[in-house]
Amino acid sequence: MQTTFTEKQLSDPAIQRSNEILRACVHCGFCTATCPTYQLLGDELDSPRGRIYLIKDMLENDRDPDAKTVKHIDRCLSCLACMTTCPSGVHYMHLVDHAREYIDQRYKRPFTDRALRWLLARILPHPMRFRVALLGAKIGRPFARLMPDARLRAMLEMAPKVIPPVSRNDDPQTFVAEGPKRKRVALMTGCAQKALNTDINDATIRLLTRMGAEVVVAEGAGCCGALTHHMGKTDESHASAARNIRAWCAEMDGEGLDAIVINTSGCGTTVKDYGHMFRNDPLAADAARVSAIARDVSEVLMDLGKDEPAGKGRAVIPEDMVVAYHAACSLQHGQQIKTYPKDLLKKAGFTVVEPADAHLCCGSAGTYNLMQPEISGQLKSRKIRTLEAKNPDVIAAGNIGCMMQIGSAASVPVVHTVELLDWATGGPKPAGLTHENRHDPAIPRLR
């Protein structure tokens, strides 16, 4: 793609990077085949190629964004399926992130949009505030249908029926490895996950220590910054990221770290991109160090378990238990991790199945299900339909957003992959499998 940026424009590192990305695009349109919004809406401007044209026009002409451009950029899930499909290596993620920052700085949204985005940015990255908000949403949930705004209804309906107790495992501390120490890792405990499902971090810690890893929860680490980053609020997202960088570098420079373990793939995609995000910042070197050792939990488990026999320490689980694996977009497209979670589940003794069109997004996408509830709802329905068509006993995923999205309407339990692996190697049965009104996988059922 030809571009006509001036030398003055190209002196801006963000424009320079976007120019590189735009020039890599060859207009082939392969991206439209795997874009969820294009699949649903059929509008070229709701495909990656269409959005690339809109972004190019906006940036090249140095113009303030118009409502049409903003609408189509806002409809992008950032699922990054287009990057998996693209034969030219177009780094769409960096381009759309730049566009969102540009829009946030130069476009005045309607008051209700501004208010909602402000509210989400002030609540979701802060676990205790989020807990209070969830309690309020739980109380207001019966009145959701009376809300005039679909986005407010979506916020109320997102609230889980049960708000989990606070887990002290999320506090800064060190968990000693069982047996000889094979690795020392930092666990990113996250933000929203600490309010929505505390079992995930607990299971991760048990599993890692059981496999010989010393696990540290670093003082000062918290939200990865992804939620505000994808809203274009760069100052806020970088402030969150900077706290993590400093916290983890302190551990790296102290007793050392072999990996930074992340069990929410949406966060993992962002942390692995810290090196790019801070490339022109005084923290650039430290950010690159952090990105270099950031790992999804499945990557670390594969490394720790490569010399262990299948079934070691295995708990008694149903031999024919069928797990439908949902591949989170941030894991399969953002991090290009496609087989590890399935391999781990199979090695643990589960029967693993995958839905049709596994590459398509479930519609969660961070705050997308709150900001674009209609499109998100259609994607959710399609994803649940394809998962349940496999007649599974349980659905497994590696991202809390996907779990909440699918679990809000699925007829079978949805749990994190590490919860199943923890159970299979001696940990407790995942609480999600014993939830009332849900089928107990320990009890055989007709197929």
C-alpha positions as CSV (number, residue, x, y, z in Angstrom):
1,M,0.0,0.0,0.0
2,Q,1.4,3.4,-1.0
3,T,1.5,6.1,1.7
4,T,2.2,9.8,1.5
5,F,3.2,10.8,5.0
6,T,5.3,13.9,5.2
7,E,8.8,14.0,6.8
8,K,7.3,16.0,9.7
9,Q,4.6,13.4,10.3
10,L,7.2,10.6,10.1
11,S,9.2,12.2,12.9
12,D,6.4,10.9,15.2
13,P,7.4,7.3,16.2
14,A,3.7,6.3,16.3
15,I,3.2,7.5,12.7
16,Q,6.4,6.0,11.6
17,R,5.3,2.6,12.9
18,S,1.8,2.9,11.4
19,N,3.4,3.8,8.1
20,E,5.5,0.6,8.2
21,I,2.4,-1.5,8.8
22,L,0.3,0.2,6.1
23,R,3.0,-0.3,3.5
24,A,3.0,-4.0,4.3
25,C,-0.6,-4.4,3.3
26,V,-1.2,-5.6,-0.3
27,H,-5.0,-5.3,-0.3
28,C,-5.4,-9.1,-0.7
29,G,-8.5,-9.4,1.4
30,F,-7.6,-12.7,3.1
31,C,-8.3,-11.0,6.4
32,T,-12.0,-10.6,5.6
33,A,-12.4,-14.4,5.6
34,T,-11.6,-14.7,9.3
35,C,-12.9,-11.4,10.6
36,P,-15.9,-12.0,13.0
37,T,-17.5,-8.6,12.4
38,Y,-17.2,-8.8,8.7
39,Q,-18.7,-12.3,8.9
40,L,-21.7,-10.9,10.8
41,L,-22.2,-7.5,9.2
42,G,-20.9,-7.9,5.7
43,D,-19.6,-4.4,5.5
44,E,-16.1,-3.9,4.0
45,L,-15.5,-1.1,6.5
46,D,-16.1,-3.7,9.3
47,S,-13.2,-5.8,8.0
48,P,-9.5,-5.3,8.8
49,R,-8.9,-4.2,5.2
50,G,-11.7,-1.6,5.4
51,R,-10.5,-0.3,8.8
52,I,-6.9,0.0,7.4
53,Y,-8.2,2.3,4.7
54,L,-10.1,4.4,7.2
55,I,-7.0,4.6,9.5
56,K,-4.7,5.5,6.6
57,D,-7.0,8.3,5.5
58,M,-7.3,9.7,9.0
59,L,-3.6,9.6,9.8
60,E,-2.3,10.7,6.4
61,N,-4.6,13.8,6.3
62,D,-3.9,14.5,10.0
63,R,-7.7,15.0,10.4
64,D,-9.9,14.8,13.4
65,P,-11.7,11.5,13.4
66,D,-15.4,11.6,12.2
67,A,-18.3,9.6,13.6
68,K,-18.2,7.1,10.7
69,T,-14.5,6.2,11.2
70,V,-14.9,5.9,15.0
71,K,-18.0,3.6,14.6
72,H,-16.1,1.1,12.5
73,I,-12.9,1.2,14.6
74,D,-15.0,0.7,17.8
75,R,-16.6,-2.4,16.2
76,C,-13.2,-4.0,15.9
77,L,-12.8,-6.8,18.5
78,S,-9.0,-6.8,18.4
79,C,-9.3,-10.6,18.1
80,L,-6.3,-10.5,15.8
81,A,-7.5,-13.4,13.6
82,C,-6.5,-11.2,10.7
83,M,-2.9,-11.3,11.8
84,T,-3.0,-15.1,11.8
85,T,-4.5,-15.1,8.3
86,C,-2.4,-12.3,6.7
87,P,0.2,-13.6,4.2
88,S,2.1,-10.3,4.3
89,G,2.7,-10.0,8.1
90,V,0.6,-6.8,8.6
91,H,0.8,-6.0,12.3
92,Y,-2.8,-4.9,12.6
93,M,-2.6,-4.9,16.4
94,H,-0.2,-2.0,16.6
95,L,-2.1,-0.1,13.9
96,V,-5.5,-0.3,15.5
97,D,-3.9,0.5,18.9
98,H,-2.5,3.7,17.4
99,A,-5.8,4.5,15.9
100,R,-7.6,4.2,19.2
101,E,-5.1,6.4,20.9
102,Y,-5.5,9.0,18.1
103,I,-9.3,8.8,18.4
104,D,-9.2,9.2,22.2
105,Q,-7.1,12.3,21.9
106,R,-8.9,14.0,19.0
107,Y,-12.5,12.9,19.0
108,K,-15.2,14.1,21.4
109,R,-17.6,11.2,22.0
110,P,-21.2,11.7,23.0
111,F,-21.6,12.3,26.8
112,T,-23.0,8.8,27.5
113,D,-20.0,7.2,25.7
114,R,-17.5,9.3,27.6
115,A,-19.2,8.6,30.9
116,L,-19.3,4.9,30.3
117,R,-15.7,4.7,29.2
118,W,-14.6,6.8,32.2
119,L,-16.5,4.5,34.5
120,L,-15.1,1.3,33.1
121,A,-11.5,2.7,33.3
122,R,-12.0,3.6,36.9
123,I,-13.6,0.3,38.0
124,L,-12.4,-2.7,36.1
125,P,-8.7,-2.4,36.7
126,H,-9.2,-2.1,40.5
127,P,-10.4,-5.4,42.1
128,M,-12.0,-3.9,45.2
129,R,-13.9,-1.3,43.3
130,F,-14.9,-4.0,40.8
131,R,-16.2,-6.1,43.7
132,V,-18.3,-3.3,45.0
133,A,-19.6,-2.6,41.4
134,L,-20.5,-6.3,41.0
135,L,-22.4,-6.3,44.2
136,G,-24.4,-3.3,43.0
137,A,-25.0,-5.0,39.6
138,K,-26.1,-8.1,41.4
139,I,-28.7,-6.1,43.2
140,G,-29.8,-4.3,40.1
141,R,-29.8,-7.4,37.8
142,P,-33.5,-8.2,38.2
143,F,-34.2,-4.7,36.8
144,A,-31.9,-5.0,33.8
145,R,-34.7,-5.1,31.3
146,L,-35.9,-1.7,32.4
147,M,-32.6,-0.1,31.5
148,P,-33.0,2.1,28.3
149,D,-29.4,1.6,27.2
150,A,-28.3,-1.9,26.0
151,R,-24.8,-1.3,27.4
152,L,-26.2,-0.7,30.9
153,R,-28.2,-3.9,30.6
154,A,-25.1,-5.7,29.5
155,M,-23.2,-4.4,32.6
156,L,-26.0,-5.7,34.9
157,E,-26.3,-9.0,33.2
158,M,-22.5,-9.6,33.4
159,A,-22.6,-9.8,37.2
160,P,-22.1,-13.3,38.4
161,K,-24.7,-14.9,40.7
162,V,-22.0,-15.6,43.3
163,I,-19.2,-13.1,44.0
164,P,-16.2,-15.2,45.2
165,P,-14.5,-14.3,48.5
166,V,-11.1,-12.5,48.5
167,S,-8.2,-14.9,48.1
168,R,-5.2,-14.1,50.3
169,N,-3.1,-15.9,47.7
170,D,-3.2,-12.8,45.6
171,D,-1.3,-10.8,48.3
172,P,2.5,-10.3,47.7
173,Q,4.2,-13.4,49.0
174,T,6.3,-16.4,47.9
175,F,5.0,-20.0,47.6
176,V,7.6,-22.7,48.1
177,A,8.1,-25.4,45.4
178,E,7.3,-29.0,46.4
179,G,10.4,-31.0,46.1
180,P,13.5,-29.7,44.3
181,K,13.1,-26.2,43.0
182,R,13.2,-26.3,39.2
183,K,12.1,-22.7,38.4
184,R,11.4,-19.4,40.1
185,V,8.5,-17.6,38.5
186,A,6.3,-14.5,39.2
187,L,2.6,-15.0,38.9
188,M,0.6,-12.1,37.5
189,T,-2.6,-12.2,39.5
190,G,-4.4,-9.6,37.4
191,C,-7.3,-7.3,38.2
192,A,-10.7,-8.3,37.0
193,Q,-9.9,-12.0,37.6
194,K,-9.3,-11.3,41.3
195,A,-12.9,-10.1,41.5
196,L,-14.6,-12.5,39.2
197,N,-12.9,-15.9,39.9
198,T,-10.3,-16.4,42.6
199,D,-10.1,-20.1,42.0
200,I,-7.9,-19.6,38.9
201,N,-4.9,-18.1,40.7
202,D,-5.3,-20.6,43.5
203,A,-5.2,-23.5,41.1
204,T,-2.3,-22.0,39.2
205,I,-0.2,-21.7,42.4
206,R,-1.0,-25.3,43.5
207,L,-0.2,-26.6,40.0
208,L,3.1,-24.7,39.6
209,T,4.4,-25.5,43.1
210,R,3.4,-29.2,42.7
211,M,5.5,-29.3,39.5
212,G,8.6,-27.8,41.2
213,A,8.2,-24.0,40.6
214,E,8.7,-21.4,43.4
215,V,5.9,-18.9,42.8
216,V,6.2,-15.2,43.8
217,V,3.4,-12.6,43.8
218,A,5.5,-9.5,43.4
219,E,4.9,-6.4,45.5
220,G,3.4,-3.6,43.4
221,A,2.3,-5.7,40.4
222,G,-1.4,-5.4,39.3
223,C,-3.4,-4.7,36.3
224,C,-1.5,-5.2,33.0
225,G,-3.1,-2.1,31.4
226,A,-4.9,-3.9,28.6
227,L,-8.4,-2.6,29.5
228,T,-7.4,1.0,29.2
229,H,-4.9,0.4,26.4
230,H,-7.6,-0.9,24.1
231,M,-9.7,2.2,24.9
232,G,-6.9,4.4,23.6
233,K,-6.1,5.7,27.1
234,T,-2.4,5.5,26.8
235,D,-1.3,7.4,29.9
236,E,-3.5,5.2,32.1
237,S,-2.5,2.0,30.5
238,H,1.2,2.8,30.6
239,A,1.0,3.8,34.3
240,S,-0.4,0.4,35.1
241,A,2.2,-1.3,32.9
242,A,5.1,0.7,34.4
243,R,4.1,-0.5,37.9
244,N,4.4,-4.1,36.7
245,I,7.7,-3.5,35.0
246,R,9.2,-2.0,38.1
247,A,7.8,-4.8,40.4
248,W,9.0,-7.7,38.2
249,C,12.4,-6.1,37.5
250,A,12.9,-5.8,41.2
251,E,12.4,-9.6,41.4
252,M,14.6,-10.2,38.4
253,D,17.4,-8.1,39.9
254,G,16.9,-9.8,43.3
255,E,16.5,-13.6,43.5
256,G,15.9,-13.8,39.7
257,L,13.0,-15.0,37.6
258,D,12.8,-17.7,35.0
259,A,9.4,-16.5,33.8
260,I,6.5,-14.2,34.4
261,V,3.5,-16.5,34.4
262,I,0.2,-15.1,33.1
263,N,-3.0,-17.2,33.2
264,T,-5.3,-14.7,31.5
265,S,-4.3,-14.6,27.8
266,G,-5.7,-11.1,27.2
267,C,-3.2,-9.9,29.7
268,G,-0.4,-12.1,28.3
269,T,-0.7,-10.5,24.8
270,T,-0.3,-7.1,26.3
271,V,2.6,-7.9,28.6
272,K,4.4,-9.6,25.8
273,D,4.1,-6.3,23.9
274,Y,5.5,-4.1,26.7
275,G,8.8,-3.9,24.8
276,H,7.0,-2.2,21.9
277,M,4.7,0.0,24.1
278,F,7.7,1.4,25.9
279,R,10.2,1.5,23.0
280,N,10.6,5.3,23.3
281,D,10.4,5.5,27.1
282,P,13.1,5.6,29.7
283,L,11.7,2.2,30.8
284,A,12.4,0.7,27.4
285,A,15.2,-1.7,28.5
286,D,13.3,-3.0,31.5
287,A,10.1,-3.3,29.5
288,A,12.0,-5.4,26.9
289,R,13.4,-7.6,29.7
290,V,9.9,-8.2,31.1
291,S,8.4,-9.1,27.6
292,A,11.3,-11.5,27.0
293,I,10.3,-13.7,29.9
294,A,6.5,-13.3,29.9
295,R,4.9,-16.6,29.3
296,D,1.3,-18.0,29.2
297,V,0.8,-20.6,31.9
298,S,0.5,-23.3,29.3
299,E,4.0,-22.6,28.0
300,V,5.5,-22.9,31.5
301,L,3.5,-26.1,32.3
302,M,4.7,-27.7,29.0
303,D,8.3,-26.9,30.0
304,L,7.9,-28.2,33.5
305,G,6.0,-31.3,32.5
306,K,8.1,-32.4,29.5
307,D,10.0,-35.0,31.6
308,E,7.1,-36.2,33.7
309,P,5.0,-39.3,32.7
310,A,1.4,-38.8,31.9
311,G,-1.0,-39.3,34.8
312,K,1.6,-38.7,37.5
313,G,-0.2,-37.9,40.8
314,R,-3.5,-38.0,38.9
315,A,-6.7,-37.7,40.8
316,V,-9.7,-39.9,40.1
317,I,-11.5,-38.3,37.2
318,P,-14.0,-39.8,34.8
319,E,-12.2,-41.7,32.1
320,D,-14.6,-40.5,29.4
321,M,-14.8,-36.9,30.5
322,V,-15.1,-34.7,27.4
323,V,-13.6,-31.2,27.5
324,A,-14.6,-28.8,24.8
325,Y,-11.6,-26.5,24.4
326,H,-12.3,-22.9,23.6
327,A,-9.3,-21.2,22.1
328,A,-9.2,-17.6,23.3
329,C,-8.3,-15.2,20.5
330,S,-5.6,-13.5,22.6
331,L,-3.9,-16.9,23.0
332,Q,-4.3,-18.5,19.5
333,H,-3.9,-15.2,17.5
334,G,-2.3,-12.7,19.8
335,Q,0.3,-15.1,21.2
336,Q,0.2,-17.9,18.5
337,I,-0.2,-20.6,21.2
338,K,-2.5,-23.1,19.6
339,T,-1.7,-26.7,20.8
340,Y,-0.2,-26.4,24.3
341,P,-3.5,-26.2,26.3
342,K,-5.0,-29.1,24.4
343,D,-1.8,-31.2,24.7
344,L,-1.8,-30.7,28.5
345,L,-5.4,-31.6,28.9
346,K,-4.9,-34.8,26.8
347,K,-1.8,-35.8,28.7
348,A,-3.8,-35.3,32.0
349,G,-6.4,-37.9,30.7
350,F,-9.2,-35.8,29.3
351,T,-10.9,-36.3,26.0
352,V,-10.5,-33.0,24.1
353,V,-12.8,-31.8,21.4
354,E,-12.9,-28.4,19.5
355,P,-15.9,-26.6,18.1
356,A,-16.4,-25.6,14.4
357,D,-14.9,-22.3,13.5
358,A,-12.6,-22.4,16.5
359,H,-10.7,-19.4,15.1
360,L,-13.7,-17.0,15.5
361,C,-14.1,-14.8,18.6
362,C,-16.7,-15.4,21.4
363,G,-17.4,-11.7,21.5
364,S,-15.9,-10.9,24.9
365,A,-12.8,-9.0,23.9
366,G,-12.1,-7.1,27.1
367,T,-14.8,-4.5,27.4
368,Y,-16.3,-5.2,23.9
369,N,-19.3,-7.1,25.4
370,L,-20.1,-4.0,27.4
371,M,-19.5,-1.5,24.7
372,Q,-20.9,-3.4,21.7
373,P,-23.5,-5.8,23.3
374,E,-25.5,-6.5,20.2
375,I,-22.6,-7.7,18.1
376,S,-21.1,-9.4,21.1
377,G,-24.3,-11.2,21.8
378,Q,-24.5,-12.7,18.3
379,L,-20.9,-13.9,18.5
380,K,-21.6,-15.4,21.9
381,S,-24.6,-17.3,20.7
382,R,-22.7,-18.7,17.8
383,K,-19.7,-19.8,19.9
384,I,-21.9,-21.5,22.5
385,R,-23.9,-23.3,19.8
386,T,-20.7,-24.7,18.2
387,L,-19.2,-25.7,21.6
388,E,-22.4,-27.4,22.8
389,A,-22.7,-29.2,19.5
390,K,-19.8,-31.3,20.7
391,N,-21.8,-32.5,23.7
392,P,-19.1,-31.9,26.2
393,D,-19.1,-32.4,30.0
394,V,-17.2,-29.1,30.5
395,I,-15.8,-26.2,28.5
396,A,-12.3,-25.1,29.2
397,A,-10.7,-21.8,28.3
398,G,-7.6,-19.8,29.2
399,N,-9.0,-16.3,29.6
400,I,-11.4,-15.0,32.2
401,G,-13.2,-12.7,29.8
402,C,-14.1,-15.7,27.5
403,M,-15.1,-17.7,30.6
404,M,-17.6,-15.0,31.7
405,Q,-18.9,-14.5,28.2
406,I,-19.6,-18.2,27.4
407,G,-20.5,-19.1,31.0
408,S,-23.3,-16.5,31.1
409,A,-25.4,-18.6,28.8
410,A,-23.9,-22.1,28.3
411,S,-25.7,-25.1,29.6
412,V,-22.5,-26.9,30.7
413,P,-19.8,-25.6,33.1
414,V,-17.0,-23.4,32.0
415,V,-13.7,-23.6,33.9
416,H,-10.1,-22.5,33.3
417,T,-7.7,-25.0,31.8
418,V,-5.5,-24.8,34.9
419,E,-8.4,-25.8,37.2
420,L,-8.8,-29.1,35.3
421,L,-5.0,-29.7,35.2
422,D,-4.8,-29.0,38.9
423,W,-7.7,-31.4,39.6
424,A,-6.1,-34.1,37.4
425,T,-2.8,-33.9,39.3
426,G,-4.1,-34.0,42.9
427,G,-5.9,-30.7,43.4
428,P,-9.5,-30.2,44.4
429,K,-12.4,-30.6,41.9
430,P,-13.1,-27.3,40.2
431,A,-15.9,-25.5,42.0
432,G,-17.5,-24.7,38.7
433,L,-18.1,-28.5,38.1
434,T,-20.2,-28.8,41.3
435,H,-22.3,-25.6,40.8
436,E,-25.9,-26.2,41.4
437,N,-28.1,-26.6,38.3
438,R,-25.1,-27.8,36.4
439,H,-24.4,-31.4,35.3
440,D,-21.8,-33.1,37.5
441,P,-19.2,-34.6,35.2
442,A,-18.5,-37.3,37.8
443,I,-22.0,-38.7,37.0
444,P,-22.3,-40.5,33.7
445,R,-24.9,-39.1,31.3
446,L,-26.4,-40.3,28.1
447,R,-24.8,-39.2,24.9
